[in-house]
Amino acid sequence: MLDKNVKRMSRIERSLLAVGFGGIVLALVFIMHDAFVVNEQLIRYSFENQAGKVLRVDNDVRIKKTRSSSWKILRANDLIFQNDQIFSSETSLLHLGLNELGEMKVYPASFLSVE
């Protein structure tokens, strides 16, 4: 059925249709390229600003990420980035592996701002 409709179209109409489809494909290529570039920049930014990783968590320790407004539970193997804030409750202990400083213990009732 599509073939019949295409055959009924004039040469100009088919050319315009082809140009339209070509434009859509080109727009999708640009959108995908931009999305890839932005994603690559975010990945590079995250690796450059990664300060370390959580080695062990005992009891309730919370983290507030740079662009977040809420505190989330911190777990072993979570990554720590510059400008993150960490709070340990009165019964908590945290062991961090910092990229350039080695291991660090965060004792109960502590607040840490990663610089």
N, C-alpha and C positions, 0 to 999 in steps of 0.2 A: 504494500500500500504506500509506503514511503517512497518507493521507486516511482510510482505513478505521479505522486505529488511533485517530486523533484523533476521529473521529465516535463511536467506542465509549466514549470518556472522558466522564465526567460533567462538568457545568459547573464544579464546584469543582476537579476535576483539571486542566481546561484553564486555569482562572484561576491555579492554582498554577504550572503550567508557564509561563504568560506572565510571571508575577512572577519566576520563576527566570531566564528568559531576559533579562528587563529588568534584573535584578540583575547578571547577567554583563556585559551591555553597559555598565551604569553603572560597574562595577568597572574595565572596560577603559578607559573614558574617564578615570577618575581616575588609573590607572596611566600612561596616555600623557601626561596633563597633567603629572604629577610628573616623568616622564622628560624632557619638554620643558623644564620649569623648571630641573631640575638641569643639563641640557646647556647651557642659556642662561647659567647662572651660571658654569659651567666656561669657556665661551667668553669671557665678560666678564672673569673672573679672569685668563685667559691674556693677554688684550690689555692689562690693567692692569699685569701683571707682566712684560711683554715688554721686555727691555732692549735688544735689537737683533737683528742678523742677521749671519751669516757671509758675508763678501764673497769671500774667497779662502783656500784651504788648500794649503800645500805640505808634502808628506810626511805623517807620522803625527801627527795631533792628535786627542785623545780628550776626550769630554765625559761628565760624570756629572750626570744630571738630579736635581732636588730629591728626588724620592721613589724614586730608583733605587739599587740597590746595585752596579751594574756600570758600567764605562766603555764607551762606544760611540764608534765612529769618527765624527768631525765632518766634515761635507761643506759645500761652498758652498751658500748659500741656506738652511741650517738656521737656525732661530730660537733666540735665546739669551734665557733668562728669569732673573729674580732667583733667587739661591741656586744657580744652576748652577755647576759647577766644571769648569775647562778645564785640560788638561795638554798641553803640546807637547813632543815628543821632542827629542833633541839636534840633529836635522837638520831641524827643522820651522819653518815660519813661518806665521803666521795673521793675516789682516786682518779686523777686525770693523767693522761699521757700528753704532754705538751711538745709540740714539734721541735722547739729549739731549747727547751729548758729541762727536758727529762720528765720524771714523774713528780706529781704534786698531790698532797692530801689536803682536802678541804674538810675542816672539822665541824662539829655540830654548831648550829646557830651562827652560820657564817653567810656573808654576802660577798660575792666576787663579781667584779666587772672585768671582762677580758679586753685587754688593750692590744 
